[in-house]
């Protein structure tokens, strides 16, 4: 097979086991073996070093242990030393390249994030961060050329790195809170965790409890690749309802939910209000601005107008950039290199990265920042009391009905771009980096809409937000008129909404 078929942006993703959907297995042990060997070869070329030391870990998926053995075989076949970090989080795998005492030359994480149980994938790290999309392309091409004749054991030195990583998080909280009881800065706080049977259970056992928090009411902490309770995904409705119910039932001060590999997170306040999307970005922005007044907060393209006003009102600069957590992080890094201070890059999905933490998208670290504020006596809800939330918010996804998807998407964007200035009450957003973003006055929707290209799928997502009840319908009706003669989109999702 062509290994390029497994590329999903800056990751590798594929079908790793037989399944009830009869999807063909393509992320085989041989594929993982070749891709791991290619990573070693690629890294040798980039660094000029031989005898590299490569770590690998996996999430709770059913195929994790099988595929990590294949990764070790590939690493060893390419002439590198391998270390088995076992069940780990994706952020911990990056940290294995920068924290004492190991400083591995590179690392591989076997994970498919929040995707269904039968899927799996690979993420690759160097001390400079995760590989870019173009580098994964190089890797897949190189894997095609790897000649792996000699069998290897697949055995590697076992290392308990999660204890080192969690102690790093604990020390951040201890120093950040500065409590009289240095060892137990979270004493008196009731914090629960819903790990969804992914990797995040460690946060309850190795961070919260050692720091003195009451964690009674935490749930689904044991790793189980079947994900029997709900998908580990802060954006999943069932998962969000689950952690909300658990937080309220426990009368906890905070509920925390992680995705499978803990690079994303969300939270729930004591009254059941969720800290996700705009609300999570807002409270983290307040923290960033209290520590670094005037800093630039980089977000993705679908954040609300209310969030932009909130960041500005608290002395910050809001940079609304493109969808894709790598896009957001890379833009923040670029700004810093140009001399503009940017401490926080965060996408509405819960991928968030801090400059102080190697610009690593780490859900556990996002929660560390919240816990420091709580340990100091701050009320998280009060910190975002002035955040204006939209009355309505939704996303509609148009399938593209054309062989040349990119050309069809460009055709639609060009049409909307040309027609918007001719539409009463509508105006184009002046600073926009993705798709077409339109602002609508109070009489014509009282909000905004954004139509754009999907990063990975043959669709065009449409995001709509209004500060008035019924505003989304007003904007959708006008857009439907605008798209009336468009044949390259399946407009059924829009007509279904309008028919409700």
C-alpha positions as CSV (number, residue, x, y, z in Angstrom):
1,X,0.0,0.0,0.0
2,X,0.9,3.6,-0.3
3,X,1.8,4.9,3.2
4,X,0.8,8.4,2.1
5,X,-2.8,7.1,2.4
6,X,-2.3,7.0,6.2
7,X,-1.4,10.7,6.5
8,X,-3.9,12.9,8.3
9,X,-2.4,16.3,8.4
10,X,0.5,16.2,10.8
11,X,-0.4,12.7,12.1
12,X,-0.7,9.1,10.9
13,X,-4.2,7.7,11.2
14,X,-5.7,4.4,10.0
15,X,-7.9,1.3,10.6
16,X,-6.0,-0.9,13.0
17,X,-8.3,-3.9,13.6
18,X,-11.3,-5.8,12.3
19,X,-14.5,-4.0,13.0
20,X,-18.3,-4.2,12.6
21,X,-18.2,-1.5,9.9
22,X,-16.1,-3.8,7.7
23,X,-13.5,-1.1,7.2
24,X,-10.3,-2.6,5.8
25,X,-7.3,-2.7,8.1
26,X,-4.6,-0.5,6.7
27,X,-2.6,0.6,9.7
28,X,-0.9,-2.8,9.9
29,X,2.1,-3.8,12.1
30,X,4.2,-3.7,9.0
31,X,3.1,-0.2,8.2
32,X,4.0,0.9,11.7
33,X,7.3,-0.9,11.5
34,X,8.3,0.9,8.3
35,X,7.1,4.3,9.5
36,X,9.0,4.0,12.8
37,X,12.2,3.0,10.9
38,X,11.6,6.0,8.5
39,X,11.4,8.3,11.5
40,X,14.8,7.2,12.7
41,X,16.3,7.6,9.2
42,X,14.7,11.0,8.8
43,X,15.9,12.2,12.2
44,X,19.4,11.0,11.5
45,X,19.5,13.0,8.4
46,X,18.1,16.1,10.1
47,X,20.4,16.0,13.1
48,X,23.5,14.4,11.6
49,X,23.5,12.1,14.7
50,X,23.9,8.3,14.8
51,X,22.9,5.9,17.6
52,X,19.7,7.9,18.3
53,X,17.6,7.2,21.4
54,X,13.8,7.0,20.5
55,X,11.0,6.6,23.1
56,X,7.5,5.3,22.3
57,X,4.3,5.1,24.2
58,X,0.6,4.3,23.5
59,X,-2.9,5.2,24.7
60,X,-5.5,2.8,26.0
61,X,-6.6,1.5,22.6
62,X,-6.9,-2.3,22.0
63,X,-4.2,-2.3,19.4
64,X,-1.8,-0.1,21.3
65,X,0.5,-2.8,22.7
66,X,0.6,-4.7,19.3
67,X,1.5,-1.6,17.4
68,X,4.1,-0.3,19.8
69,X,6.0,-3.6,19.5
70,X,6.0,-3.1,15.8
71,X,7.3,0.4,16.3
72,X,10.2,-0.9,18.4
73,X,11.0,-3.4,15.7
74,X,11.2,-0.6,13.2
75,X,13.3,1.6,15.5
76,X,15.8,-1.2,16.2
77,X,16.0,-2.2,12.5
78,X,17.0,1.3,11.7
79,X,19.8,1.2,14.2
80,X,18.4,3.2,17.1
81,X,18.0,2.5,20.8
82,X,14.4,2.2,21.9
83,X,12.7,2.9,25.2
84,X,9.2,1.7,26.2
85,X,7.2,4.4,28.1
86,X,4.1,2.2,28.1
87,X,0.7,3.7,28.7
88,X,1.3,7.4,28.3
89,X,-0.3,10.7,27.2
90,X,0.7,12.4,24.0
91,X,2.1,15.5,25.8
92,X,4.2,13.3,28.0
93,X,5.7,11.7,24.9
94,X,6.9,15.1,23.7
95,X,8.1,16.0,27.2
96,X,10.3,12.9,27.2
97,X,12.5,14.7,24.6
98,X,13.1,17.8,26.8
99,X,12.8,16.8,30.5
100,X,15.6,15.4,32.7
101,X,17.1,12.9,32.8
102,X,16.3,11.3,29.5
103,X,16.2,13.9,26.7
104,X,15.3,11.4,24.0
105,X,16.3,12.4,20.5
106,X,12.7,11.7,19.3
107,X,9.5,10.0,20.4
108,X,6.5,8.2,18.9
109,X,3.0,8.1,20.3
110,X,0.6,5.4,19.2
111,X,-2.8,7.1,19.3
112,X,-5.8,8.1,17.3
113,X,-7.0,10.6,19.9
114,X,-10.8,10.5,20.3
115,X,-11.6,8.4,17.2
116,X,-13.4,5.0,17.6
117,X,-11.8,2.0,19.2
118,X,-10.9,0.2,15.9
119,X,-8.7,3.1,14.7
120,X,-5.2,4.0,15.7
121,X,-2.3,6.2,14.6
122,X,1.1,7.7,15.2
123,X,2.4,11.1,16.3
124,X,6.1,12.0,16.1
125,X,8.1,14.4,18.2
126,X,11.5,15.9,18.4
127,X,12.8,18.3,21.0
128,X,11.5,21.1,18.7
129,X,7.9,19.8,18.8
130,X,5.6,17.7,16.7
131,X,6.3,17.1,13.0
132,X,4.7,19.4,10.5
133,X,2.4,18.2,7.7
134,X,5.2,18.5,5.1
135,X,7.5,16.4,7.3
136,X,4.9,13.6,7.7
137,X,4.7,13.6,3.9
138,X,8.5,13.2,3.8
139,X,8.2,10.4,6.4
140,X,5.6,8.4,4.4
141,X,7.7,8.7,1.2
142,X,10.8,7.5,3.0
143,X,8.9,4.6,4.6
144,X,8.2,3.3,1.1
145,X,12.0,2.9,0.6
146,X,12.9,1.2,3.9
147,X,14.3,-2.3,3.5
148,X,13.6,-4.1,6.8
149,X,14.9,-7.7,6.3
150,X,16.3,-8.7,9.6
151,X,13.7,-9.5,12.3
152,X,14.0,-7.7,15.7
153,X,12.6,-8.6,19.1
154,X,10.5,-5.6,19.6
155,X,11.6,-5.5,23.2
156,X,12.7,-2.2,24.7
157,X,13.9,-0.8,28.0
158,X,10.9,0.0,30.1
159,X,10.8,3.4,31.7
160,X,8.3,5.0,34.1
161,X,8.3,8.4,32.5
162,X,4.8,9.3,33.5
163,X,6.0,9.7,37.1
164,X,8.6,12.2,35.9
165,X,6.1,14.1,33.8
166,X,3.4,14.2,36.6
167,X,6.0,15.5,39.1
168,X,6.7,18.3,36.6
169,X,3.0,19.2,36.6
170,X,2.8,19.0,40.4
171,X,5.8,21.3,40.9
172,X,4.1,23.8,38.5
173,X,1.1,23.8,40.8
174,X,3.0,24.0,44.0
175,X,5.1,26.9,42.9
176,X,2.2,28.6,41.2
177,X,-0.1,28.5,44.3
178,X,2.7,29.2,46.8
179,X,0.6,27.9,49.6
180,X,1.8,27.5,53.2
181,X,1.3,23.8,52.8
182,X,3.7,23.5,49.9
183,X,3.1,19.7,49.4
184,X,-0.7,20.0,49.4
185,X,-1.6,23.3,47.7
186,X,-5.0,21.9,46.6
187,X,-6.1,20.8,50.1
188,X,-9.7,21.9,50.7
189,X,-10.6,21.7,46.9
190,X,-12.9,19.0,45.5
191,X,-11.9,18.2,42.0
192,X,-13.2,15.2,39.9
193,X,-11.9,13.7,36.7
194,X,-13.8,11.9,33.9
195,X,-11.1,10.1,31.9
196,X,-13.6,8.3,29.6
197,X,-11.4,5.2,30.0
198,X,-8.7,6.9,28.1
199,X,-5.2,7.8,29.4
200,X,-6.3,10.7,31.7
201,X,-6.8,8.7,34.9
202,X,-3.2,9.5,35.9
203,X,-4.2,13.1,36.6
204,X,-6.5,12.0,39.5
205,X,-4.0,9.5,40.9
206,X,-0.7,11.3,40.3
207,X,-1.5,15.0,40.4
208,X,-4.7,15.8,42.2
209,X,-4.6,13.3,45.2
210,X,-0.9,13.9,45.9
211,X,-1.5,17.6,46.0
212,X,-4.3,17.2,48.6
213,X,-7.5,17.5,46.5
214,X,-10.6,15.5,47.3
215,X,-11.3,13.5,44.1
216,X,-14.4,11.5,45.3
217,X,-16.8,11.2,42.4
218,X,-14.2,10.8,39.7
219,X,-15.2,8.3,37.1
220,X,-14.0,6.1,34.2
221,X,-10.4,6.3,35.3
222,X,-9.3,2.8,34.3
223,X,-7.9,2.5,30.7
224,X,-10.2,0.5,28.5
225,X,-9.9,0.6,24.7
226,X,-13.5,-0.4,24.2
227,X,-14.5,3.0,25.7
228,X,-17.5,1.4,27.3
229,X,-19.0,4.5,28.9
230,X,-18.5,7.3,26.4
231,X,-16.0,8.5,23.8
232,X,-13.1,10.4,25.6
233,X,-13.8,13.7,23.9
234,X,-14.7,17.0,25.6
235,X,-16.7,18.0,22.6
236,X,-18.8,14.9,22.5
237,X,-22.4,15.6,23.8
238,X,-22.6,12.3,25.8
239,X,-19.2,12.9,27.3
240,X,-20.0,16.5,28.2
241,X,-23.3,15.5,29.8
242,X,-21.5,12.7,31.7
243,X,-18.8,14.9,33.4
244,X,-21.5,17.6,34.1
245,X,-23.7,15.1,35.9
246,X,-20.7,13.8,37.9
247,X,-19.6,17.2,38.9
248,X,-23.1,18.2,40.1
249,X,-23.6,14.9,41.9
250,X,-20.3,15.2,43.7
251,X,-20.9,18.9,44.5
252,X,-17.3,19.4,43.2
253,X,-15.5,22.7,42.8
254,X,-14.4,21.6,39.4
255,X,-15.0,18.7,37.0
256,X,-12.3,17.9,34.4
257,X,-12.6,15.8,31.2
258,X,-9.8,14.7,28.9
259,X,-9.7,13.3,25.4
260,X,-8.1,9.9,25.0
261,X,-4.5,10.9,24.8
262,X,-4.9,14.1,27.0
263,X,-3.8,16.7,24.5
264,X,-7.2,18.3,24.9
265,X,-9.4,19.1,28.0
266,X,-12.5,20.7,29.1
267,X,-14.0,21.5,32.6
268,X,-17.3,22.0,34.5
269,X,-17.9,24.7,37.1
270,X,-19.8,23.9,40.3
271,X,-23.1,25.1,38.9
272,X,-22.8,22.9,35.8
273,X,-21.6,25.6,33.4
274,X,-19.1,24.1,31.0
275,X,-15.7,25.5,30.4
276,X,-15.1,24.6,26.8
277,X,-14.8,26.5,23.5
278,X,-15.1,30.3,24.1
279,X,-15.5,30.0,27.8
280,X,-12.3,28.0,28.3
281,X,-10.4,30.3,26.0
282,X,-11.7,33.3,28.0
283,X,-10.6,32.1,31.4
284,X,-7.2,31.0,30.1
285,X,-6.8,34.4,28.4
286,X,-7.5,36.1,31.7
287,X,-4.7,34.1,33.3
288,X,-2.3,34.8,30.4
289,X,-3.1,38.6,30.6
290,X,-2.7,38.7,34.3
291,X,0.8,37.3,34.0
292,X,1.7,39.0,30.7
293,X,-0.4,42.2,30.2
294,X,-1.0,43.1,26.6
295,X,0.0,39.7,25.2
296,X,-1.6,38.4,22.0
297,X,-4.0,35.4,22.2
298,X,-4.1,33.4,19.0
299,X,-7.3,31.4,18.4
300,X,-8.9,29.6,15.5
301,X,-11.3,31.1,13.1
302,X,-14.6,30.1,14.7
303,X,-14.2,31.9,18.0
304,X,-17.1,34.3,18.9
305,X,-17.3,38.1,18.7
306,X,-17.9,38.1,22.4
307,X,-14.6,36.4,23.1
308,X,-12.8,39.0,20.9
309,X,-14.4,41.8,22.9
310,X,-13.5,40.1,26.2
311,X,-9.8,39.7,25.3
312,X,-9.6,43.4,24.2
313,X,-11.5,44.6,27.3
314,X,-8.9,42.9,29.5
315,X,-6.0,44.5,27.7
316,X,-5.1,41.8,25.3
317,X,-4.8,41.4,21.5
318,X,-6.9,38.8,19.8
319,X,-5.5,37.2,16.7
320,X,-8.3,35.1,15.1
321,X,-6.4,32.8,12.8
322,X,-7.1,29.5,10.9
323,X,-8.7,26.2,12.1
324,X,-6.2,23.5,13.0
325,X,-4.3,23.4,16.3
326,X,-1.0,23.3,14.5
327,X,-1.9,26.4,12.5
328,X,-2.8,28.3,15.7
329,X,0.3,27.2,17.5
330,X,2.6,27.9,14.6
331,X,1.1,31.4,14.2
332,X,1.8,32.2,17.9
333,X,5.4,31.0,17.5
334,X,5.7,33.1,14.3
335,X,4.5,36.2,16.2
336,X,7.0,35.7,19.0
337,X,9.8,35.3,16.5
338,X,8.8,38.6,14.9
339,X,8.9,40.3,18.3
340,X,5.2,40.2,19.2
341,X,4.6,38.6,22.6
342,X,2.1,35.8,22.3
343,X,1.8,33.6,25.4
344,X,-1.2,31.5,24.5
345,X,-2.4,29.7,21.3
346,X,-5.7,27.8,21.6
347,X,-8.3,26.2,19.4
348,X,-12.0,25.9,20.3
349,X,-11.6,22.1,20.3
350,X,-9.6,22.3,23.6
351,X,-6.1,22.1,22.0
352,X,-4.2,24.8,23.9
353,X,-0.5,25.6,24.1
354,X,1.4,28.0,26.3
355,X,4.7,29.6,25.4
356,X,6.0,28.8,28.9
357,X,5.4,25.1,28.3
358,X,7.2,24.6,25.0
359,X,4.1,25.5,22.9
360,X,2.9,22.0,23.6
361,X,-0.8,21.4,23.3
362,X,-1.3,19.7,26.6
363,X,-4.8,19.3,28.1
364,X,-3.3,18.4,31.5
365,X,-1.3,21.7,31.5
366,X,-4.4,23.7,30.7
367,X,-6.0,22.2,33.8
368,X,-2.8,23.0,35.8
369,X,-3.3,26.7,35.0
370,X,-6.9,26.6,36.2
371,X,-5.9,24.7,39.4
372,X,-3.2,27.3,40.2
373,X,-5.9,30.0,40.2
374,X,-8.2,27.9,42.3
375,X,-5.4,27.1,44.7
376,X,-4.9,30.9,45.1
377,X,-8.6,31.4,45.9
378,X,-9.7,32.7,42.6
379,X,-13.3,32.0,41.4
380,X,-13.1,30.9,37.8
381,X,-16.7,31.8,37.0
382,X,-16.1,35.3,38.3
383,X,-13.1,35.7,36.1
384,X,-15.3,35.4,33.0
385,X,-18.4,37.0,34.3
386,X,-18.2,39.7,31.6
387,X,-17.8,37.2,28.7
388,X,-20.7,37.8,26.3
389,X,-22.0,34.4,25.2
390,X,-24.0,34.1,21.9
391,X,-27.7,33.3,22.1
392,X,-27.3,30.8,19.4
393,X,-24.4,28.9,17.9
394,X,-24.3,26.1,15.4
395,X,-22.3,24.4,12.6
396,X,-23.6,23.1,9.3
397,X,-21.5,20.9,7.2
398,X,-22.0,20.9,3.4
399,X,-20.7,17.8,1.5
400,X,-18.9,18.8,-1.7
401,X,-20.5,17.2,-4.7
402,X,-17.7,17.6,-7.2
403,X,-14.7,15.6,-8.4
404,X,-12.4,18.5,-8.0
405,X,-13.2,19.4,-4.4
406,X,-10.7,22.3,-4.1
407,X,-12.0,24.0,-7.2
408,X,-15.6,23.6,-6.1
409,X,-14.8,25.1,-2.7
410,X,-13.0,28.0,-4.3
411,X,-16.0,28.6,-6.5
412,X,-18.4,28.8,-3.5
413,X,-16.0,31.1,-1.6
414,X,-15.7,33.4,-4.6
415,X,-19.5,33.6,-5.0
416,X,-20.1,34.4,-1.3
417,X,-17.2,36.9,-1.3
418,X,-18.7,38.8,-4.3
419,X,-22.3,38.7,-3.1
420,X,-21.8,39.7,0.5
421,X,-21.2,43.5,-0.1
422,X,-24.4,43.6,-2.1
423,X,-26.4,42.0,0.8
424,X,-28.2,44.5,3.1
425,X,-26.9,44.5,6.6
426,X,-24.0,42.2,5.8
427,X,-20.3,43.1,5.7
428,X,-17.0,41.2,5.3
429,X,-14.8,40.9,8.3
430,X,-11.7,43.1,7.6
431,X,-9.1,40.8,9.2
432,X,-9.8,37.2,8.2
433,X,-7.4,34.4,7.4
434,X,-9.7,31.6,6.5
435,X,-12.8,31.2,4.2
436,X,-15.3,34.1,4.2
437,X,-16.4,35.6,7.5
438,X,-19.4,37.9,7.4
439,X,-20.7,40.3,10.1
440,X,-24.5,40.8,10.2
441,X,-26.1,43.8,11.8
442,X,-28.9,43.7,14.4
443,X,-31.7,43.7,11.8
444,X,-30.2,41.0,9.6
445,X,-29.1,38.3,12.0
446,X,-27.2,40.2,14.8
447,X,-24.2,38.0,14.6
448,X,-21.7,36.4,12.1
449,X,-21.2,33.5,9.9
450,X,-18.1,31.8,8.5
451,X,-18.0,29.4,5.5
452,X,-14.6,27.7,4.9
453,X,-12.8,24.7,3.5
454,X,-12.5,21.7,5.8
455,X,-8.9,20.8,6.7
456,X,-9.2,17.1,6.0
457,X,-12.6,16.2,4.5
458,X,-14.5,17.0,1.2
459,X,-16.9,19.3,3.0
460,X,-17.5,23.0,3.6
461,X,-18.3,23.8,7.3
462,X,-20.6,26.8,8.0
463,X,-20.4,28.3,11.5
464,X,-23.2,30.7,12.5
465,X,-23.6,32.7,15.8
466,X,-26.1,35.2,16.8
467,X,-26.7,37.4,19.8
468,X,-30.5,37.1,19.3
469,X,-32.8,34.2,19.4
470,X,-33.8,33.4,15.8
471,X,-30.8,35.2,14.4
472,X,-29.2,32.1,13.0
473,X,-32.3,31.3,11.0
474,X,-32.3,34.8,9.6
475,X,-28.7,34.5,8.4
476,X,-29.2,31.0,7.1
477,X,-32.2,32.0,5.0
478,X,-30.2,34.8,3.4
479,X,-27.3,32.4,2.7
480,X,-29.7,29.9,1.2
481,X,-30.8,32.6,-1.3
482,X,-27.2,33.3,-2.0
483,X,-26.4,29.7,-2.7
484,X,-29.6,28.9,-4.6
485,X,-27.9,28.2,-7.9
486,X,-24.9,26.4,-6.5
487,X,-24.8,22.7,-7.6
488,X,-21.3,21.7,-6.2
489,X,-22.6,21.5,-2.6
490,X,-25.2,19.2,-1.1
491,X,-27.4,21.8,0.6
492,X,-29.6,19.3,2.4
493,X,-28.1,20.1,5.9
494,X,-29.0,23.7,5.4
495,X,-32.5,23.0,4.1
496,X,-33.1,20.5,6.9
497,X,-32.2,23.3,9.5
498,X,-34.5,25.8,7.8
499,X,-37.3,23.2,7.7
500,X,-37.2,22.7,11.5
